[in-house]
Structures are given as structure tokens and as C-alpha cells.
Amino acid sequence: MTIASTTTTTTTTEGRSHRPLPLGSITPRGWLLDQLRLQADNITGQLEAIWPDVGPDSGWRGGAGENWERGPYYLDGLVPLAHVLQDDRLLALATPWIEWILASQRDDGFFGPIGNDDWWPRMVALKVLTQHADATGDERVPPFLERYFRHQLSALPGRPLTSWGRARGADNALSVWWLYERTGDPWLLDLVDLLAAQTIRWDDYLASDLITGPARTFSHRTHGPNVAMGLKTGAVSALRDRDVRGHTARTEASFTALDRWHGQASGWFSGDEWLGGREATAGIETCQVVEMMFTAEVHAQVYGRGIDGDRLESLAYNLLPASSDPEMRGHQYHQQANQVEVSVGRREWSFSSDDAGIFGLEPHFGCCTANLHQGWPKFVSHLWLRDADGLRVVAYAPSAIATEVDDDAVSIVVDTEYPFDESVRIRVATSRTTPFALRLRVPSWAQGAELTVGGVRVAIGSPGADAGLPIVDGYVTLERDWSATGDVVLVLPMRARVVRRERQAAAVRLGPLTMVYSPGERWVEHDGAPGIGEWEVHARGSWNWALAEVRDAAGWRVTRGAVPAAPWSLEDRRRAPVVLHAPGARATEWRMAGAQADTPPFSPVLDHGPDDDLRLVPYGSARLRVTEFPVIGNWRDIDDPDEPTER
């Protein structure tokens, strides 16, 4: 079905400072297109046929089946995937759902399955409808939302948000903002205030009262996906009170506390399914990964800092691909930083069953089966944002952008194999001769970044520097007539960085990638499994390695090869699109503890094998991996070069 597109404009200065482009304006290219096609051809494109919870009998299509969150979750990924791929088959899958939801609205404005009146799943359905309207211009959506929001304004005082809705009210408020930015109706701000009053004050809890170890009893405040979703609450509040600086500080305090008590070697906090502490065997739920990505995308729109893009890339280029098998046929409920066996077995999750780590259709529980689909397509749709005076890049990936600056058509092609390579080439095509701004993110790790425009070098200065383009909040701004400027080429040098962990252990980063040791993978399929399949993974070789000479990490050798057809896969443990060669040796006393690796031994490791070349590969490519390593030799403080180092 084709719906005529309409042009909408913002009628108020309130709202997001850096606005998303309409869904479908950004399309994937290169390896990113290959990745989304794998998703479309496999788990997302086949889900209705293999999983009854989102089949024709779903309560969200008028049937007698599941009528809570799974239908809306699935649509929250299917709809953006269909539009970023411009895929008619996926659009045809989404249409009956959209039509049923729009037709389900009652006279009082409420909508959805009659047998379920929970506010929470409707928050997800609202996100689906706003994305659909952005992509198609469907004129039915704004009045539908207006009727529902008037119902909420009337009903919420007597039937307030509870349970999941109270934890996730910021997502509801975002959809109210979507309508307000188009109509300017002041009563919508009353609803924003009401939703905020009924939503958990997440930054207050996370920054000041956060649990300091693994959770042992259920609380919405310690549920991993809730935390990931709750982290956007401050940014949503900033849309209303305009205190961006204050909310930014509180959000950063929340991130700091999460890292202090639950931070993983991957750079993210544990949640298996509750907050699980700092050990490398703690899990991270797939729902938590994709919800944290959406939160980072909201932060980029409101806070507008380079670090928001750094975080988004960290998730998209590490935890997201690792959550599924390389061809996106099945997923894990939990992934581990030190994951040396994928099997049905006892692991010390805070709350999950023994099958939560295997790859399949519905390990442990079906929320991730329904929710995983939003990760890659929303990443594509948020790669770039519109500023008042131009455009900004949030994350680098091969893509094409078709948009406007004022009323002038602008197209951009991003040619790159980033994050597997250091170079990003940006080609701007437009007949507009009036200058406008392009803001390029310079990642916090990219020391010595180099920039050329039309073949001419442009110096980049440090923040506040007199020489070169300054880096402001992680961005450099190029403002010029782009009609005949030539290519923009940004080189982001990727040198190994070592992060210190508990027991003097180490994690390794290369650009936006977390680098890991893979012991090789032997995939074992379960006979008679539901869906496309179900797999365990077992190691082909030894996994218990330690790093050496970590103080020299910046000089470790990097080799690169072709990106495979399944971009986040390993042909074997020695080949990947990018390989970091690190010195190390077997940590002979480091053993298994049941079905998983024991915690890394204290460093420096004194009992170890002979020196070897450890080939570290991207975290997202290795479904078996060691991310947190013990260290041979003492760490040496760079400020104390005379401190002896033990070998």
C-alpha cells in the first residue's frame, strides 16, 4: 500500500536540537548492507512463519494469541528494516500489523488488543507508528496519536504507570514529543510532565543508590534492559526543561557508577538478566544491547556530543553482532565477555536458565526473540542527524544519505570499511551553492586524526587550540559551498589501547573495536530444534592465554584482510577483517569452572608457557572469545619510567 507523503514542520523551538532524518533517508552500503540483508533473509524475514507469538494469531493482529509486548517489539525492528532496505516483501509483512493497530482505536482513544490494557506495550507500538509515519507520511498517524494522548492525559491520574511502564515511561514521552514537534499543542506538554512524574527517576538511582554487586532479587531498578532504557530519561527531561548541561552531568554520573560496579571488559555494564557485577563471566542480555543502542541514539539527538556516537559504535561493532550467529539465524539471550563454551549448562547468572547462552530461536525467554530486530536498522537510520545549519555524522559506516538542507537536495555517500579500516571517504553532491555545515565526529580514541577536503589537508586542533579546526564536543565543523568541493577523507588512526581490569587483568581496544582471542569454533546443531536452528559452540583449541608487554600496546602490529560476505564471522581463528598481533603466552593454571572460564588469575602471571603471537580479532566476530586477560609482567606507570618491570 502506498500512502501519500506530507510535509510536516516544527512549530516550536522546543524539542530535539539535532533531529533525525526521516526513516528511509539513510540506506546501508557495503558490508553494512550485507549485514542487514542477512537479517532480512533470516531471523526477521522468517520470524512470522517460524514463531507463533508474532504469527497471524497475534493479539496485535486481532487474534487470540500473545497480546502483550512481542508483536510491537517485532514491528519496532521490522518497520525500520523494511524502510532502510526499501524491501517490498518486508513492507508487505508490516502492513497488516500497521493497519490493524490503526483500526483498533476505540472512541475514547485507547487502542490495541482488548484483552490487554497495559500501558507498556503501547509505548512500543507508538514508536512503531511514528517510524511508519516518518517513512510514509501517513496522515492517519498524528490524529490517532492525538486521540490516544488525550486519553492518557485523562486516564493516567487514576490509572498511573506501574511496573514495566513506570520503568520505561521515557519511551512514551518521546512519542508525545514527536507529535508536539509537529503541532505545538501545549496540552501535550502537560502529558509530558505527567509521564515524567510517574516514571522512575533513573539518574537519581543510578548515580547515588546503585546496587554495588550482582542483584539477587528482582527490582525494576536492577533489571538490565530497564537500566538501558532508563538511561535516556535525563535526555528526555532535557527536552522539557532545556537543562542540557545539568542532565548531561547526571547521565554521565550514572554511566560512571554503572562502570564502577558492573562494568565489563567490553565497555558496557552486565545484566544477566539483572545487574551482574564486573566479572568477565557475567552476562549481557540481547534486549539490553539493542535498547542501549536506542538510548545512545536519543542521547545523540539531545546532547549532541561525540561520545554519544563513540558509545553507539561500541555497541554496534561489538555486542550487537556477537548477540547472534554470523548469519543471523539465531541469537543468545546472554553473551559473556569471557565466553569459551556455548552450551546448556550451569552459569552463575543473576536470573536465567541454563540455556540462556546458546544460539537459537527462543533461548530462555522470548523477549529478545521479538526485540533484537531493532538493533541494526535503527543504527542505520541514526547514522546522521540534521542540525539547524547543516548535517552531522553520529557513527561511521558505509551508507548513502538523501536529504535536504533548507529546500536544497543533498546526497552523501560514505565509502568505507570502517570499523575494520581507518579511512572514511565522504562524497557530497548538491547544486546548492550557499554554504552549510558538515560536522564530523572525531572519536575520543582517534589521536592524530587526519582530514583532507578536495585533496587539501585541513589541520585538526585539540579542543581550544589556536591552530587547526577545533574539536568541540567531539566534532569538527566544515562549513562551505559543497557543490564543487571534492571528497572529504577522514583517517582515524587505530592503535591498540589496553584497559586495566580487576586483578591487574587487561582488555584491549583497537579504534571502536574490542579485540579478543578466539580459540576457534566448532558449531554443534541441536536436532529437531525450533525455528531456523539451535547451536552450541565448542572450542577448537586452548583459550587460556595471557598478554605480555602491555605497555607497548600502541606499537602492536595490525593486519587487515577482506570483509567476508557474513561481515561478523571468522573463517578461522587466525583470519578476520582486522587482526591485532599481541605478545602473550599460555596461562597454564587458568582453568574451566564448570561450563565457563574461571575468573582470570591474579597478575602478574608467574606460571606460563613460552612466548607466542596472539592474533586478536574483533569481539563481534568471535562467538567464543577471551576479552579479559591476565597479564605477564607488571603494569608500568608511564609517569614512572624507572619502575622495574617483571618478565
C-alpha positions in Angstrom: 0.0 0.0 0.0 1.3 3.5 -0.9 0.3 6.4 1.3 0.9 10.0 0.1 3.7 11.7 1.9 3.0 15.0 3.6 5.4 17.7 4.7 5.5 18.5 8.4 7.3 21.3 10.1 8.3 22.0 13.6 6.1 24.8 15.1 8.1 25.3 18.2 11.8 25.9 19.2 11.4 23.2 21.9 12.4 19.7 21.0 15.5 17.9 19.9 18.5 20.0 19.0 19.8 17.5 16.4 16.9 16.0 14.5 16.8 12.5 13.0 16.3 12.3 9.2 13.1 10.7 8.0 13.2 6.9 8.1 14.5 5.7 4.7 16.7 8.7 4.1 19.7 6.7 5.1 20.4 3.4 3.4 23.2 0.9 4.0 26.0 0.1 1.6 28.9 -2.3 1.5 29.4 -4.6 4.5 26.5 -2.9 6.3 24.1 -3.7 3.5 25.3 -7.4 3.6 24.6 -7.5 7.3 21.1 -6.1 7.0 20.3 -8.5 4.2 21.3 -11.4 6.4 18.9 -10.2 9.0 16.1 -9.7 6.4 16.6 -13.1 4.8 16.9 -15.0 8.1 15.6 -14.2 11.6 13.5 -11.1 10.9 12.2 -12.1 7.5 11.2 -15.6 8.6 10.0 -14.9 12.1 6.3 -14.8 11.4 6.5 -18.2 9.8 8.5 -19.9 12.5 7.3 -18.3 15.7 3.6 -18.3 16.6 3.9 -15.4 19.0 4.2 -13.0 16.0 2.2 -15.1 13.6 -1.3 -14.3 12.2 -2.9 -15.2 15.5 -1.1 -12.4 17.4 -3.3 -10.3 19.6 -1.8 -7.3 17.8 -3.5 -8.5 14.6 -6.8 -9.3 16.2 -6.1 -12.9 17.0 -6.3 -14.9 20.3 -2.5 -15.3 20.6 0.2 -13.4 22.5 -1.1 -9.8 23.1 1.5 -8.1 25.3 4.9 -6.8 24.0 6.1 -9.3 21.4 4.1 -8.1 18.4 5.1 -4.4 19.0 8.7 -5.4 19.7 8.9 -7.3 16.4 7.4 -4.3 14.5 9.9 -1.9 16.2 12.6 -3.7 14.1 10.6 -4.9 11.1 9.4 -1.5 10.1 12.7 0.3 10.1 14.4 -2.7 8.5 11.9 -2.7 5.7 12.4 1.0 5.0 16.2 1.2 5.2 16.4 -1.7 2.8 13.4 -0.4 0.7 12.3 -4.1 0.7 8.8 -4.6 -0.7 8.5 -8.1 0.9 9.2 -6.8 4.4 6.9 -3.8 3.8 4.2 -6.3 2.9 4.8 -8.2 6.2 4.5 -5.0 8.2 1.3 -3.6 6.5 -1.3 -5.9 8.1 0.1 -5.0 11.6 0.0 -1.3 11.0 -3.5 -1.4 9.5 -4.9 -3.5 12.4 -3.3 -1.1 15.0 -4.7 2.0 13.3 -8.2 0.3 13.1 -8.1 -0.8 16.7 -8.6 2.6 18.3 -11.7 3.0 20.4 -13.9 6.0 20.7 -12.1 7.1 23.9 -8.7 7.0 22.1 -7.3 3.7 23.6 -6.1 1.1 21.2 -4.6 -2.4 20.9 -5.8 -5.8 22.0 -8.9 -5.9 24.0 -7.5 -8.5 26.4 -4.6 -6.3 27.5 -4.7 -2.8 28.8 -1.1 -2.4 29.9 0.4 1.0 29.1 3.8 -0.6 28.4 3.4 -2.5 25.1 1.5 0.5 23.7 4.7 2.6 24.3 6.4 0.3 21.8 3.5 0.5 19.4 3.7 4.3 19.5 7.4 4.1 18.4 6.3 1.8 15.5 3.6 4.3 14.3 5.9 7.3 14.5 8.6 5.5 12.4 5.9 4.4 9.9 4.7 8.0 9.6 8.2 9.4 9.2 8.8 6.9 6.3 5.4 7.2 4.6 3.8 10.4 5.6 0.7 8.5 6.6 -1.7 11.3 7.6 -3.7 9.0 9.9 -1.0 8.7 12.5 -1.0 12.3 14.0 -4.7 12.3 14.8 -4.5 8.7 16.0 -1.8 9.8 18.4 -3.7 12.9 19.5 -6.7 10.9 20.5 -4.6 8.4 22.4 -2.6 11.1 24.2 -5.8 12.9 25.2 -6.9 9.5 26.7 -3.6 9.2 28.6 -3.9 12.7 29.9 -7.3 11.9 31.3 -6.7 8.4 32.4 -3.2 8.4 33.9 -4.1 10.3 37.1 -6.4 7.4 38.1 -4.6 4.6 36.4 -0.9 5.6 36.6 2.1 3.9 35.1 3.2 0.8 37.0 5.7 -2.0 36.7 7.4 -2.0 33.2 5.6 1.1 32.2 6.9 3.1 35.2 10.4 2.0 34.4 10.1 2.9 30.7 7.9 6.0 30.7 10.6 8.0 28.8 9.8 6.0 25.7 6.2 7.1 25.9 7.2 10.7 26.3 9.4 10.5 23.2 6.3 9.8 21.1 4.5 12.7 22.7 7.4 14.9 21.7 7.2 13.5 18.2 3.6 14.9 17.9 4.4 18.1 19.8 7.2 19.0 17.5 4.7 18.8 14.6 1.7 20.5 16.2 2.9 22.7 19.1 -0.2 21.9 21.1 0.6 23.0 24.6 -1.6 20.3 26.3 0.9 17.7 25.1 3.5 19.3 27.5 1.1 18.6 30.3 1.2 14.9 29.3 5.0 15.0 29.2 5.0 16.3 32.7 2.5 13.7 33.9 4.6 10.9 32.4 7.7 12.2 34.0 6.1 12.3 37.4 5.1 8.7 37.0 8.5 7.4 35.7 11.4 6.2 37.9 13.9 8.9 38.4 16.7 6.9 36.9 19.6 9.2 37.2 19.0 9.7 40.9 19.0 6.0 41.5 21.9 5.1 39.2 24.2 7.9 40.3 23.6 7.7 44.0 21.9 4.4 45.1 23.1 1.8 42.6 23.5 -1.7 43.8 27.2 -2.4 44.2 27.3 -6.1 43.2 25.2 -8.7 41.5 21.5 -8.4 42.1 19.9 -11.3 44.0 16.3 -10.3 44.0 14.1 -8.7 41.3 13.7 -5.0 41.1 12.8 -2.9 38.1 15.8 -0.7 39.0 18.3 -3.5 38.6 16.8 -5.2 35.5 19.4 -4.8 32.7 17.1 -3.7 29.9 15.2 -1.3 32.2 18.5 0.3 33.1 19.4 0.6 29.4 16.1 2.2 28.6 16.1 4.3 31.8 19.4 6.0 30.9 17.5 8.1 28.3 15.2 9.6 30.9 17.5 12.5 31.6 17.8 13.4 27.9 14.0 13.2 27.5 13.7 15.5 30.6 16.1 17.9 28.9 13.7 18.4 26.0 11.3 19.9 28.5 13.4 21.9 31.0 16.2 22.7 28.5 18.8 22.0 31.2 21.0 20.0 28.8 24.2 20.6 30.8 22.7 19.5 34.0 21.1 16.4 32.6 24.3 15.5 30.7 26.2 15.7 34.0 23.7 13.4 35.8 23.7 10.9 32.9 27.5 10.8 33.0 27.4 10.2 36.7 25.0 7.2 36.0 27.4 5.8 33.4 30.3 6.2 35.9 28.5 4.3 38.6 27.5 1.5 36.3 31.0 1.1 35.1 32.4 1.2 38.7 30.1 -1.6 39.9 29.0 -3.5 36.8 31.4 -2.5 34.0 32.6 -5.3 31.7 35.8 -5.6 29.6 33.6 -4.8 26.6 33.0 -1.3 28.0 29.4 -2.0 28.9 27.5 -3.0 32.1 26.4 -6.5 32.8 22.8 -7.6 33.0 22.0 -11.4 33.2 19.1 -10.6 33.5 19.7 -8.4 36.5 22.8 -6.2 37.0 25.5 -8.8 37.5 28.7 -7.2 38.7 32.1 -6.8 37.0 33.3 -10.4 36.4 34.0 -11.4 32.8 31.7 -14.3 33.1 28.7 -12.1 33.9 26.2 -11.9 31.0 24.7 -9.1 29.0 21.1 -9.6 27.6 20.4 -9.0 23.9 17.4 -6.8 24.8 19.8 -4.7 26.9 22.1 -4.3 23.9 19.5 -3.1 21.4 17.8 -0.8 24.0 21.1 0.7 25.0 21.7 1.4 21.3 18.4 3.3 21.1 19.2 5.2 24.2 22.6 6.3 22.7 20.7 7.4 19.6 18.5 9.5 21.7 21.5 11.0 23.6 23.0 12.0 20.3 19.8 13.9 19.3 19.6 15.8 22.6 23.1 16.0 24.0 24.9 16.2 20.6 28.3 15.0 21.8 30.9 12.9 20.1 30.9 10.4 23.0 27.3 9.5 22.2 28.5 8.3 18.8 31.5 6.6 20.4 29.1 4.6 22.6 26.8 3.8 19.8 29.6 2.4 17.7 31.0 0.4 20.7 27.6 -1.4 20.9 27.0 -1.8 17.2 30.5 -3.0 16.4 31.0 -5.4 19.4 28.0 -6.5 21.4 25.3 -6.4 18.7 26.9 -8.7 16.2 28.1 -11.0 19.0 24.5 -11.5 20.1 23.6 -13.5 17.0 25.3 -16.2 15.0 27.2 -14.8 12.0 24.2 -15.3 9.6 21.6 -14.0 12.0 19.7 -17.3 12.2 19.5 -17.4 16.0 20.6 -15.3 19.0 21.8 -15.7 22.5 19.8 -14.4 25.5 23.1 -13.7 27.3 26.6 -13.2 26.0 29.7 -13.2 28.1 33.0 -11.3 27.8 35.0 -14.4 28.5 32.8 -16.9 26.6 34.8 -20.1 25.9 31.9 -22.5 25.7 28.4 -22.0 24.4 26.3 -24.8 25.8 23.4 -25.8 28.0 25.0 -25.7 31.4 25.0 -24.0 34.8 26.4 -20.5 34.9 26.1 -18.0 37.7 23.6 -15.7 36.0 21.7 -13.4 38.4 18.5 -14.7 36.9 18.3 -17.0 33.9 18.1 -20.7 32.9 20.9 -23.0 31.7 20.1 -22.5 28.0 20.4 -18.7 28.1 23.7 -18.7 26.3 23.0 -21.0 23.3 22.2 -19.6 19.8 18.6 -20.3 18.8 15.1 -19.1 18.3 14.0 -18.6 21.9 16.7 -19.4 24.4 15.5 -18.8 28.0 12.6 -16.4 27.2 11.1 -14.8 24.0 11.6 -11.1 24.7 14.9 -11.0 22.9 13.4 -13.1 20.1 11.0 -10.3 19.5 13.2 -7.3 20.3 16.5 -8.0 18.7 15.3 -6.8 15.3 15.6 -3.0 16.0 19.4 -3.0 16.5 20.9 -2.8 13.0 18.1 -0.9 11.2 17.9 1.8 13.8 21.6 2.1 13.8 21.4 2.8 10.0 18.6 5.4 10.5 20.6 7.3 13.1 24.0 7.4 11.4 23.4 11.1 10.5 21.4 13.9 12.1 20.2 17.3 10.9 21.4 20.4 12.6 19.9 23.9 12.3 22.8 24.8 9.9 23.6 21.5 8.2 24.2 17.8 8.9 26.3 15.8 11.4 27.6 12.3 11.4 26.9 10.2 14.6 28.5 7.0 13.5 30.7 5.9 10.6 29.6 3.1 8.3 29.2 2.5 4.6 25.9 4.3 3.7 24.1 6.7 1.4 22.1 9.7 2.6 19.4 11.5 0.6 18.1 14.6 2.3 17.7 18.4 2.1 19.4 21.4 3.7 16.7 24.1 3.8 14.9 23.2 0.5 18.0 22.1 -1.4 18.6 18.5 -2.2 21.8 17.0 -0.8 23.1 13.5 -1.3 26.0 12.0 0.6 27.8 8.7 0.0 30.1 7.3 2.8 32.6 4.9 1.3 34.5 2.9 4.0 35.1 -0.5 5.5 35.2 1.2 9.0 35.4 -0.2 11.7 37.6 -2.7 10.1 39.7 0.0 8.4 40.8 3.5 9.4 39.8 5.6 6.4 36.3 7.2 5.8 35.6 8.9 2.4 32.6 11.2 2.2 31.2 12.4 -1.1 28.7 15.3 -1.1 26.6 16.0 -4.2 24.4 19.1 -4.3 23.6 22.0 -6.6 23.3 24.3 -3.6 26.0 27.0 -3.5 25.1 28.5 -0.2 27.5 27.2 2.5 26.2 24.7 5.1 27.9 22.8 7.9 29.1 19.2 8.0 30.1 18.1 11.4 32.4 15.2 11.6 32.8 13.2 14.7 36.4 12.7 15.9 36.3 9.7 18.3 37.9 10.2 21.7 40.4 7.4 20.9 41.5 8.8 17.5 44.7 10.5 18.4 46.3 12.2 15.3 43.3 12.1 13.1 43.9 13.4 9.6 41.4 15.3 7.4 41.5 16.3 3.7 38.9 18.2 1.8 39.2 18.1 -2.0 42.7 16.7 -1.6 43.8 19.6 0.6 44.9 18.8 4.1 42.8 20.5 6.9 44.5 20.7 10.2 42.6 19.5 13.3 43.4 21.1 16.6 42.8 19.9 20.1 39.9 21.4 21.9 40.5 25.1 22.5 43.6 25.0 20.3 44.6 28.1 18.3 45.8 26.1 15.3 43.6 24.0 13.1 39.9 23.3 13.2 38.9 22.9 16.9 37.3 19.8 18.2 34.2 20.9 20.1 32.2 18.2 22.0 33.9 15.6 19.8 33.2 17.3 16.5 35.0 19.3 13.8 32.8 21.6 11.7 33.4 22.1 8.0 31.2 24.9 6.6 31.5 25.7 2.9 29.9 25.6 -0.6 29.7 21.8 -1.2 28.6 22.0 -4.8 32.2 21.6 -6.1 34.3 20.9 -3.1 35.5 17.4 -3.7 35.7 14.4 -1.4 36.2 14.6 2.4 38.6 12.0 3.6 39.0 11.3 7.4 41.7 9.0 8.6 41.2 7.8 12.2 44.4 6.0 13.3 43.7 2.8 15.2 46.3 1.9 17.7 45.9 -0.7 20.4 44.9 0.6 23.8 44.9 -1.6 27.0 42.4 -1.1 29.7 43.2 -2.3 33.3 40.7 -4.5 35.0 40.3 -6.3 38.3 43.3 -8.4 39.5 45.5 -6.4 37.1 43.8 -8.1 34.1 43.6 -6.3 30.8 41.2 -5.7 28.0 42.3 -4.5 24.5 40.7 -1.9 22.2 41.5 -1.0 18.6 39.6 2.0 17.4 35.9 1.3 18.2 36.6 -2.5 18.4 37.2 -4.6 21.5 39.8 -7.2 20.5 39.6 -10.7 21.8 41.4 -14.1 21.5 39.4 -16.7 19.7 40.2 -20.4 20.4 38.4 -21.4 17.2 34.8 -22.6 17.0 33.1 -25.9 16.5 29.4 -25.4 16.0 27.1 -28.3 17.0 23.5 -28.2 15.9 20.7 -29.5 18.1 18.5 -32.0 16.3 14.8 -31.1 16.0 15.3 -27.5 17.3 12.6 -24.9 16.6 13.0 -22.1 14.2 15.9 -22.0 11.8 18.1 -23.9 14.1 19.8 -24.1 17.5 23.5 -24.4 18.2 26.1 -24.9 20.8 29.7 -23.8 20.2 32.9 -25.5 21.5 36.5 -24.5 21.3 38.9 -26.0 18.8 42.0 -25.1 20.8 43.3 -23.7 24.1 41.7 -20.5 25.3 43.7 -19.7 28.5 46.2 -17.1 27.2 47.8 -14.1 28.9 49.0 -10.9 27.4 52.6 -9.7 27.7 54.3 -6.3 27.2 51.1 -4.4 27.6 52.9 -1.1 28.0 54.0 -1.4 24.3 50.4 -2.0 23.0 50.4 1.1 20.8 53.1 -0.5 18.7 51.5 -3.9 18.3 51.2 -4.8 14.6 47.8 -4.7 12.8 47.0 -6.7 9.6 43.9 -6.4 7.5 42.0 -8.5 5.0 38.8 -8.6 3.1 35.5 -8.3 4.9 33.6 -11.6 4.4 30.1 -12.0 3.0 28.9 -12.5 6.6 30.8 -9.5 7.9 30.9 -10.5 11.6 32.2 -14.0 11.0 35.5 -15.9 11.4 36.8 -18.2 8.6 39.1 -19.5 11.3 40.7 -18.1 14.4 43.7 -16.7 12.6 41.8 -14.7 9.9 39.5 -11.8 10.3 39.0 -8.4 8.5 41.3 -6.9 11.1 43.8 -8.8 13.3 45.9 -7.3 16.1 49.1 -9.2 16.8 49.9 -9.2 20.6 52.6 -10.9 22.5 51.5 -13.5 25.0 51.7 -17.0 26.4 49.6 -19.7 27.9 48.4 -19.0 31.4 48.7 -22.7 32.4 47.0 -22.5 35.7 43.8 -20.8 34.3 41.1 -23.4 34.0 37.5 -24.0 33.4 35.0 -23.6 36.3 32.1 -25.8 35.2 30.8 -24.7 31.8 32.7 -21.4 31.7 36.2 -20.0 32.2 37.2 -19.3 35.8 37.9 -15.7 36.7 41.3 -14.6 35.4 44.2 -15.4 37.8 45.9 -12.5 39.6 48.5 -10.8 37.5 51.4 -10.8 37.0 51.1 -14.4 36.0 54.2 -16.3 37.1 53.5 -19.7 35.7 53.1 -19.6 32.0 54.2 -21.2 28.7 56.6 -19.9 26.0 56.1 -16.6 24.2 53.7 -16.6 21.3 52.0 -14.3 18.8 48.3 -13.9 19.9 46.1 -13.0 17.0 43.3 -10.9 18.5 40.2 -10.5 16.4 37.0 -8.3 16.8 34.8 -9.2 19.7 31.7 -9.1 17.4 33.3 -11.7 15.1 34.1 -14.3 17.8 31.3 -16.3 19.4 34.0 -17.9 21.6 36.4 -15.4 23.0 38.6 -14.2 25.8 38.2 -10.5 26.3 39.7 -10.0 29.8 43.2 -11.4 30.0 45.7 -12.0 32.8 49.0 -10.2 32.3 52.6 -11.5 32.2 54.8 -8.9 33.9 53.9 -5.9 35.9 52.0 -2.9 34.5 54.3 0.1 34.4 53.1 3.6 35.0 54.1 5.8 32.1 54.8 8.6 34.6 57.4 6.4 36.3 59.7 5.1 33.5 62.3 3.9 36.1 59.9 1.4 37.7 61.2 -2.1 37.1 59.1 -4.4 35.0 59.0 -8.1 35.9 59.2 -10.5 33.0 
